[in-house]
Amino acid sequence: MLSATEFTVGAFGNAGPLSLILPRSKYDETALIGWTEKGPTAIFLSGQHLFTCFESAGNRNWRGLIVPDVRIEVDETSWSDEGGLGVAIRSDTRLAIVGKNDRGFGAVLVTVQADLPPTHNEQAAFSRWQVVLGSDNAKRVLTKMEVTPT
């Protein structure tokens, strides 16, 4: 359950990076807002558009419950060198989720955390990761992802 202070309601365009959007109806999807060099970017975490991403600034077509200030945790036992749609990749100084462009032109890295310690020209891909709210005893898992690396 969410406290009334932990969410708002609105369109994807109202949500800032590191917001989880929960669907309002069976026709909507769960999404995470990250960013690319073009600005805020939504990546779907469920449904027929799974891992499809698009620029979300100004978007009024998709709506839901907006849960800001979420965190991403990776399952360190799912680490591999393999990439693929939906994996969380730790490289350089960031953590990103691999998505597919909504226009169908290849993979997109949607950053979900930046300014991390450098990885020294190495990277790790995680096939299991989760979106959480809070920390310590108050931590709640909002969404779990498990993908098959390619």
Secondary structure as the mmCIF struct_conf table of DSSP 4:
data_model
#
loop_
_struct_conf.conf_type_id
_struct_conf.id
_struct_conf.beg_label_comp_id
_struct_conf.beg_label_asym_id
_struct_conf.beg_label_seq_id
_struct_conf.end_label_comp_id
_struct_conf.end_label_asym_id
_struct_conf.end_label_seq_id
HELX_RH_3T_P HELX_RH_3T_P1 ALA A 4 GLU A 6
STRN STRN1 THR A 8 ALA A 11
HELX_RH_3T_P HELX_RH_3T_P2 PHE A 12 ASN A 14
HELX_LH_PP_P HELX_LH_PP_P1 ALA A 15 GLY A 16
BEND BEND1 PRO A 17 LEU A 18
STRN STRN2 SER A 19 LEU A 22
BEND BEND2 ARG A 24 SER A 25
TURN_TY1_P TURN_TY1_P1 LYS A 26 TYR A 27
STRN STRN3 ALA A 31 THR A 36
TURN_TY1_P TURN_TY1_P2 GLU A 37 LYS A 38
STRN STRN4 GLY A 39 PHE A 44
BEND BEND3 SER A 46 SER A 46
HELX_RH_3T_P HELX_RH_3T_P3 GLY A 47 HIS A 49
TURN_TY1_P TURN_TY1_P3 LEU A 50 PHE A 51
STRN STRN5 THR A 52 GLU A 55
TURN_TY1_P TURN_TY1_P4 ALA A 57 GLY A 58
BEND BEND4 ASN A 61 ASN A 61
STRN STRN6 ARG A 63 VAL A 67
BEND BEND5 ASP A 69 ASP A 69
STRN STRN7 ARG A 71 VAL A 74
HELX_RH_3T_P HELX_RH_3T_P4 GLU A 76 SER A 78
STRN STRN8 TRP A 79 SER A 80
BEND BEND6 ASP A 81 ASP A 81
TURN_TY1_P TURN_TY1_P5 LEU A 85 GLY A 86
STRN STRN9 ALA A 88 SER A 91
TURN_TY1_P TURN_TY1_P6 ASP A 92 THR A 93
STRN STRN10 ARG A 94 ASN A 101
TURN_TY1_P TURN_TY1_P7 ASP A 102 ARG A 103
BEND BEND7 GLY A 104 GLY A 104
BEND BEND8 GLY A 106 GLY A 106
STRN STRN11 ALA A 107 GLN A 113
BEND BEND9 ASP A 115 ASP A 115
HELX_LH_PP_P HELX_LH_PP_P2 LEU A 116 PRO A 118
TURN_TY1_P TURN_TY1_P8 HIS A 120 ASN A 121
STRN STRN12 GLN A 123 PHE A 126
BEND BEND10 SER A 127 SER A 127
STRN STRN13 ARG A 128 LEU A 133
BEND BEND11 GLY A 134 GLY A 134
HELX_RH_3T_P HELX_RH_3T_P5 ASP A 136 ALA A 138
STRN STRN14 ARG A 140 GLU A 146
#
